[in-house]
């Protein structure tokens, strides 16, 4: 695909992933109380994977192979900030 086609497909998949993740969170609480792993866990994991894949489709033509260092550093900063809340 072309760069523009990839971005359009990525945007469509991102909208689908967000909608799917939102609907997955709307499942009713299972009989017997809330649990850590419920019926919404697997669809939520799928939506997160789809968000990551769609973001990759949208930005992969912007970076060159030498930019991997920047991406890895940025990912490390984001993970560090997320883990420290």
C-alpha positions, 0 to 999 in steps of 0.5 A: 500500500501507499503511505496515504493508504496505510494511514487511512487504513490505520485510522479506520482500524484505530476507530474500530479498536477504540469502539471495540474496546469501549463496548468490551468494557460495557459487559455486565458484571458476572454472576457471583461478583467482580473478578480480576479476569472477567468476560471483558478481559480478552476483548480488551486485550484484542483492542489494545493489540489492534490500537498498537497495530493501527498506530504502527500503520499510521506512523511507519512511513515517517521514520527511517531505520536510524530513528529506532534509537529515538523510538526506543528511548521514547517508549522507555520514557513512556513506560517509566512514567506509566509505571510510576503513576 
